[in-house]
Amino acid sequence: MTLFGAIGIASTGLTVHQKWLDAISDNLANMDNAASTSGSAFQAEYVIAQSNAQGGGVSVAGIARGSAQGRVVNEPDNPLADASGNVRYPDIDEASQMSQLIMAQRGYQANAAVVDRAKETYQAALQIGRS
């Protein structure tokens, strides 16, 4: 693998982890959004990654969506409540999202470190060539 190949592969990892972080932040930001029971709840987003056959690395294959059914909660004081006092919330587990957030952050940091090390190595090689 060439030095630029390592940077290219790490950049694909950065892109996938950034999309993953974006999806998690959307999920966390919308997990307390109520909807009427006649409508659908916010659907959580889950990034699907795949390996790239050509050139290595990874890419986003798509985004899977969670259930639109969500969970029904009795909140008679909520302005969106139906006649029975129920509203619909997204079915998003905060603990799971926070665990995924940590994994996505660490993956992003690891790929960024690879880019930094490759850049340092390239600069050191240029210095050797100048001597």
C-alpha positions as CSV (number, residue, x, y, z in Angstrom):
1,M,0.0,0.0,0.0
2,T,1.3,3.4,-0.9
3,L,1.3,6.4,1.4
4,F,-1.4,8.1,-0.5
5,G,-3.4,4.8,-0.5
6,A,-3.4,4.9,3.3
7,I,-4.7,8.5,3.2
8,G,-7.4,7.5,0.7
9,I,-8.6,4.6,2.7
10,A,-8.6,6.6,6.0
11,S,-10.6,9.3,4.3
12,T,-13.3,6.8,3.4
13,G,-13.4,5.9,7.0
14,L,-13.7,9.5,8.0
15,T,-16.7,10.0,5.7
16,V,-18.5,6.9,7.0
17,H,-17.9,7.8,10.6
18,Q,-19.1,11.4,9.9
19,K,-22.3,10.1,8.4
20,W,-22.7,7.8,11.4
21,L,-22.2,10.7,13.8
22,D,-24.7,12.8,11.9
23,A,-27.4,10.0,12.1
24,I,-26.8,9.6,15.8
25,S,-27.1,13.3,16.5
26,D,-30.4,13.4,14.5
27,N,-31.7,10.4,16.5
28,L,-30.7,12.0,19.9
29,A,-32.1,15.4,18.9
30,N,-35.5,13.9,17.9
31,M,-36.0,11.2,20.5
32,D,-38.4,13.3,22.6
33,N,-40.5,14.6,19.6
34,A,-44.1,13.7,20.2
35,A,-46.5,13.1,17.3
36,S,-50.2,12.4,17.2
37,T,-51.2,8.7,17.2
38,S,-52.8,9.2,13.8
39,G,-49.3,10.1,12.4
40,S,-46.0,8.4,12.5
41,A,-43.1,8.9,14.9
42,F,-39.7,10.1,13.9
43,Q,-37.9,7.3,12.3
44,A,-34.4,6.7,13.7
45,E,-31.6,6.6,11.1
46,Y,-29.0,3.8,11.0
47,V,-26.0,4.0,8.6
48,I,-25.2,0.9,6.6
49,A,-21.5,0.6,5.7
50,Q,-20.0,-1.6,3.1
51,S,-16.4,-2.4,2.0
52,N,-15.3,-1.0,-1.3
53,A,-14.1,-3.7,-3.7
54,Q,-12.0,-1.2,-5.7
55,G,-9.2,0.5,-3.9
56,G,-10.2,-0.6,-0.4
57,G,-11.9,1.5,2.2
58,V,-15.5,1.7,3.1
59,S,-18.6,3.6,1.9
60,V,-22.1,4.3,3.0
61,A,-24.4,1.7,1.3
62,G,-27.5,3.3,2.6
63,I,-29.5,4.5,5.5
64,A,-31.9,2.2,7.3
65,R,-34.9,3.7,9.1
66,G,-36.4,2.6,12.4
67,S,-40.0,1.9,13.0
68,A,-42.6,4.6,12.3
69,Q,-44.9,3.0,14.9
70,G,-42.7,4.2,17.7
71,R,-44.1,3.9,21.2
72,V,-47.4,5.1,22.5
73,V,-47.4,7.0,25.7
74,N,-50.3,8.3,27.7
75,E,-49.9,12.1,28.1
76,P,-53.4,13.6,28.4
77,D,-51.9,17.1,28.9
78,N,-50.0,17.0,25.6
79,P,-51.6,19.2,22.9
80,L,-51.0,16.4,20.4
81,A,-52.9,13.8,22.5
82,D,-55.8,11.9,21.0
83,A,-59.1,11.4,22.6
84,S,-57.6,8.7,24.9
85,G,-54.7,11.0,25.9
86,N,-52.1,9.1,23.9
87,V,-49.2,10.4,21.8
88,R,-46.5,8.7,19.8
89,Y,-42.8,8.9,20.5
90,P,-39.9,7.5,18.5
91,D,-38.6,4.1,19.6
92,I,-35.0,5.3,20.2
93,D,-32.9,3.8,23.0
94,E,-30.7,6.6,24.4
95,A,-28.2,4.3,26.0
96,S,-27.7,2.5,22.7
97,Q,-27.3,5.8,20.8
98,M,-24.7,7.0,23.3
99,S,-22.7,3.8,23.0
100,Q,-22.8,4.1,19.2
101,L,-21.8,7.8,19.5
102,I,-18.7,6.7,21.4
103,M,-17.8,4.1,18.8
104,A,-18.3,6.5,15.9
105,Q,-16.2,9.1,17.7
106,R,-13.4,6.7,18.3
107,G,-13.5,5.4,14.7
108,Y,-13.4,9.0,13.4
109,Q,-10.4,9.8,15.7
110,A,-8.6,6.6,14.6
111,N,-9.0,7.5,10.9
112,A,-7.9,11.1,11.5
113,A,-4.8,9.8,13.3
114,V,-3.9,7.6,10.2
115,V,-4.2,10.7,8.0
116,D,-2.0,12.7,10.4
117,R,0.7,9.9,10.6
118,A,0.7,9.5,6.8
119,K,1.1,13.2,6.4
120,E,4.0,13.3,8.9
121,T,5.7,10.4,7.1
122,Y,5.3,12.1,3.7
123,Q,6.8,15.3,5.1
124,A,9.7,13.3,6.6
125,A,10.3,11.7,3.3
126,L,10.4,15.1,1.6
127,Q,13.0,16.3,4.2
128,I,15.2,13.3,3.5
129,G,14.9,14.0,-0.2
130,R,16.1,17.6,0.3
131,S,19.1,16.6,2.3
